[in-house]
Amino acid sequence: MDGGTEPPAPPGEEPPTGRTPLSRRTMLLGLAAVGGISAVNVGAFLGAGGWFTPDTLTTSRFVDRFEQVFGKHDGFRRNHAKGVSATGLFTSNGAGTALSKATVFQMGTTPVTARFSISGGMPAAADTNAAVRGLGVLFHMAGGEQWRTAMVNVPVFTDRVPQGFYERLLATKPVPSTGQPDPAKVAAFLSKYPETARAMAVISKTPPSTGLYNSPYHGLNAFRFTNSAGITVPVRWTMMPEGPIQTVSDAAHAPGKDYLFDALIDKLAQGAMRWRFLITVGQPGDPTNDATTPWPADRRQVDVGTLTIHSLQTEAPGNARDVNFDPTVLPDGIALSDDPLLAARSAVYAQSYQRRTGEPHSPSEVTVTPPQPSRADVEKVNHEN
């Protein structure tokens, strides 16, 4: 889950011997520290979602399960471990102010720290077309306010509730003899969670693009926007690439273990990469608590501006490597919906962050050479110009 793309992992498993379960107090302090939000508010939020109560999943079990499936890799995210840091700007066209009073939608530019990634907990995994691609974005707003979002390239999410994600992670774990998931376990899981089967059918109709640079990126959950008049609407969002989307059904991928990231780096060498930021406005009856169900295709979309990525950097201290893309860190004018995955994502991201930042760091699999400008360098150039 850490890094923004996939929520949690099968109940009934105790943390490995020697690991102390994360206490409620430690989690609240950790969330407040890395998320920039009140520990009191976080406690109420997670408590309302059923967290930290007897006989429920815990954040330790969620994070332990990622380590069980992918192995433990010190210093790396437990999910979306392989990635590259990025910097750029969001340029608002002002249209978003009709939906939200968040200052990020006022006309102008907002610097961003971003991260491109692929799913899984193995930082040196080979790129594959089937891997879920992720884009995390941290908007550095005026006055120290922040907005963090973690998006993926699939149009709906595979799980409706944390328990489903947790069980799916185990059910789809490859078995050593074949390198593929056990069909019987997968069938049993889909029988128990039919919404996942329906979501997979939706996803299968949208083949992935040929690269990270031409992928659309969708928010996993619904949120609520409130404008200056006090009108609140449910929303989902998508970052849509400006260039053409060539799907993998149209072309074979380039050779190489890191072909998705190599192509991303090569594309940026040709110039900045851009995505249109599209907000989809829900109507009464559209589900806000079910990320597996798409909203009707005729829902209004508002183009609120452009995300521009100017530079990429090898993950290192001071860039996106140490950013927790917690999707519950929101500015005034944007609020959480009733989606049960949000509490799980926030809590699991926080514990993954706490674990990895306390561990020794190994070099990233993806290396950007020559080094490209940092966010500070980009801001300096923009200021001088």
Long-range contacts (C-beta under 8 A, 24 or more apart in sequence): 1-62, 1-66, 1-78, 1-79, 1-344, 1-345, 1-348, 1-349, 1-352, 2-77, 2-78, 2-79, 2-80, 2-324, 2-348, 2-349, 2-352, 2-353, 2-356, 3-77, 3-79, 3-80, 3-81, 3-83, 3-115, 3-117, 3-134, 3-136, 3-150, 3-325, 3-349, 3-352, 4-80, 4-115, 4-117, 4-134, 4-135, 4-136, 4-149, 4-150, 4-151, 4-152, 4-325, 4-327, 4-349, 5-79, 5-80, 5-117, 5-119, 5-132, 5-134, 5-136, 5-150, 5-151, 5-152, 5-220, 6-79, 6-80, 6-119, 6-132, 6-152, 6-165, 7-157, 7-159, 7-162, 7-165, 7-220, 7-341, 7-344, 7-345, 7-348, 8-57, 8-62, 8-65, 8-162, 8-165, 8-166, 8-169, 8-344, 8-345, 8-348, 9-61, 9-62, 9-65, 9-66, 9-69, 9-165, 9-166, 9-169, 9-170, 10-65, 10-166, 10-167, 10-169, 10-170, 10-171, 11-57, 11-61, 11-163, 11-166, 11-167, 13-61, 13-64, 13-65, 13-68, 14-61, 15-60, 15-61, 15-64, 16-64, 16-67, 19-60, 19-64, 21-58, 21-60, 22-58, 22-59, 22-60, 22-351, 22-354, 24-52, 26-354, 27-52, 27-59, 27-347, 27-350, 27-351, 30-350, 30-351, 30-353, 30-354, 31-326, 31-346, 31-347, 31-350, 34-324, 34-326, 34-350, 34-353, 34-354, 35-324, 35-326, 35-328, 35-329, 35-346, 35-350, 36-146, 36-329, 37-328, 37-329, 42-346, 45-328, 45-336, 45-343, 45-346, 46-343, 46-346, 46-347, 48-343, 49-340, 49-343, 49-344, 51-343, 51-344, 51-347, 57-162, 57-163, 57-166, 57-344, 59-347, 59-348, 59-350, 59-351, 60-351, 61-166, 62-162, 62-166, 62-344, 62-347, 62-348, 62-351, 63-348, 63-351, 63-352, 63-355, 65-166, 65-169, 65-170, 66-121, 66-169, 66-352, 67-121, 69-121, 69-169, 69-170, 69-173, 70-120, 70-121, 70-122, 71-121, 71-122, 73-121, 73-122, 73-123, 73-362, 74-356, 74-359, 74-360, 74-361, 74-362, 75-356, 75-359, 75-360, 75-361, 75-362, 76-121, 76-123, 76-356, 76-362, 77-117, 77-121, 77-352, 77-356, 78-121, 78-348, 78-352, 78-355, 78-356, 79-119, 79-120, 79-121, 79-352, 80-117, 80-118, 80-119, 80-120, 80-134, 81-117, 81-120, 81-121, 81-122, 81-123, 81-125, 82-117, 82-118, 82-120, 82-122, 82-123, 82-124, 82-125, 82-261, 82-365, 82-366, 83-115, 83-116, 83-117, 83-118, 83-134, 83-315, 83-320, 83-364, 83-366, 84-115, 84-116, 84-117, 84-261, 84-264, 84-265, 84-312, 84-313, 84-314, 84-315, 84-364, 84-366, 84-368, 85-113, 85-114, 85-115, 85-312, 85-313, 85-314, 85-315, 85-316, 85-319, 85-320, 85-321, 86-113, 86-114, 86-115, 86-116, 86-309, 86-311, 86-312, 86-313, 86-320, 87-111, 87-112, 87-113, 87-114, 87-309, 87-310, 87-311, 87-313, 87-319, 87-373, 87-374, 87-375, 87-378, 88-112, 88-114, 88-272, 88-307, 88-308, 88-309, 88-310, 88-311, 88-378, 89-307, 89-308, 89-310, 89-378, 89-382, 90-137, 90-139, 90-277, 90-305, 90-306, 90-307, 90-308, 91-305, 91-306, 91-308, 92-304, 92-305, 93-303, 93-304, 93-305, 93-306, 95-302, 95-303, 95-304, 95-305, 96-279, 96-302, 96-304, 96-305, 97-227, 97-228, 98-227, 98-302, 99-225, 99-227, 99-233, 99-235, 99-279, 99-281, 99-302, 99-304, 100-225, 100-226, 100-227, 100-333, 100-334, 101-226, 101-227, 101-228, 101-332, 101-333, 102-141, 102-147, 102-225, 102-331, 102-332, 102-333, 102-334, 103-141, 103-142, 103-145, 103-331, 103-332, 103-333, 104-139, 104-141, 104-147, 104-331, 105-304, 105-305, 105-333, 109-382, 110-139, 110-140, 110-141, 111-139, 111-140, 111-375, 111-378, 111-379, 112-137, 112-138, 112-139, 112-140, 112-307, 112-375, 113-137, 113-138, 113-140, 113-319, 113-320, 113-323, 113-375, 114-138, 114-307, 114-309, 114-320, 115-315, 115-320, 115-323, 115-325, 116-212, 116-261, 116-264, 116-312, 118-260, 119-152, 123-362, 123-364, 123-365, 124-365, 125-365, 126-257, 126-258, 127-253, 127-256, 127-257, 127-258, 127-259, 127-260, 127-261, 129-208, 129-248, 129-253, 130-208, 131-260, 133-208, 133-212, 133-215, 133-217, 133-260, 134-217, 135-215, 135-217, 135-239, 136-320, 136-323, 136-325, 137-239, 137-307, 137-325, 138-320, 138-323, 138-325, 139-331, 140-375, 141-331, 145-331, 145-332, 146-329, 146-331, 147-329, 147-330, 147-331, 147-334, 148-323, 148-324, 148-325, 148-326, 148-327, 148-329, 148-330, 149-219, 149-237, 149-325, 149-327, 150-220, 150-325, 150-326, 150-327, 150-345, 151-217, 151-218, 151-219, 151-220, 151-237, 151-238, 151-239, 152-217, 152-218, 152-220, 153-208, 153-209, 153-215, 153-216, 153-217, 153-218, 154-203, 154-206, 154-218, 155-202, 155-203, 155-206, 155-218, 155-294, 156-199, 156-202, 156-203, 156-218, 156-291, 156-292, 156-293, 156-294, 157-199, 157-220, 157-221, 157-291, 157-292, 157-341, 158-196, 158-199, 158-200, 158-203, 158-292, 159-193, 159-195, 159-196, 159-199, 159-291, 159-292, 159-341, 160-193, 160-195, 160-196, 160-290, 160-291, 160-292, 160-340, 160-341, 161-340, 161-341, 162-340, 162-341, 162-343, 162-344, 164-193, 164-195, 164-196, 165-341, 165-344, 167-192, 167-193, 168-193, 168-196, 195-290, 195-292, 195-293, 196-292, 198-292, 198-293, 199-292, 199-293, 202-294, 207-247, 207-248, 207-249, 208-247, 208-248, 209-241, 209-245, 209-246, 209-247, 209-248, 210-246, 210-247, 210-248, 210-250, 210-251, 210-253, 210-263, 211-260, 211-263, 211-264, 211-267, 212-260, 212-261, 212-263, 212-264, 213-241, 213-243, 213-263, 213-264, 213-267, 213-268, 213-273, 214-241, 214-243, 214-244, 214-245, 214-246, 215-241, 215-245, 216-240, 216-241, 216-245, 216-275, 217-275, 219-327, 220-291, 220-327, 220-341, 220-345, 221-291, 221-327, 221-337, 221-339, 221-341, 221-342, 222-282, 222-286, 222-287, 222-288, 222-289, 222-291, 222-337, 222-339, 223-330, 223-334, 223-335, 223-336, 223-337, 224-288, 224-334, 224-335, 224-336, 224-337, 225-279, 225-333, 225-334, 225-335, 226-333, 226-334, 226-335, 227-333, 232-335, 233-281, 233-282, 234-281, 234-282, 234-286, 234-288, 234-337, 235-279, 235-280, 235-281, 235-282, 236-279, 236-280, 236-282, 236-295, 237-277, 237-278, 237-279, 237-280, 238-277, 238-278, 238-280, 239-275, 239-276, 239-277, 239-278, 239-307, 240-275, 240-276, 240-278, 241-273, 241-274, 241-275, 241-276, 242-274, 242-275, 242-276, 242-306, 258-365, 258-366, 261-366, 264-312, 265-312, 265-368, 268-309, 268-311, 268-312, 268-372, 272-308, 272-309, 272-310, 273-308, 273-309, 274-306, 274-307, 274-308, 274-309, 275-306, 275-307, 276-303, 276-305, 276-306, 276-307, 277-303, 277-304, 277-305, 277-306, 277-307, 278-302, 278-303, 278-304, 279-304, 288-337, 288-338, 288-339, 289-337, 289-338, 289-339, 289-340, 290-339, 291-339, 291-341, 310-373, 310-378, 311-372, 311-373, 311-374, 311-377, 311-378, 312-368, 312-372, 313-368, 313-371, 313-372, 313-374, 314-363, 314-364, 314-366, 314-367, 314-368, 314-369, 314-371, 315-364, 315-366, 316-364, 318-374, 319-374, 319-375, 321-361, 321-364, 322-357, 324-349, 324-350, 324-353, 325-349, 326-350
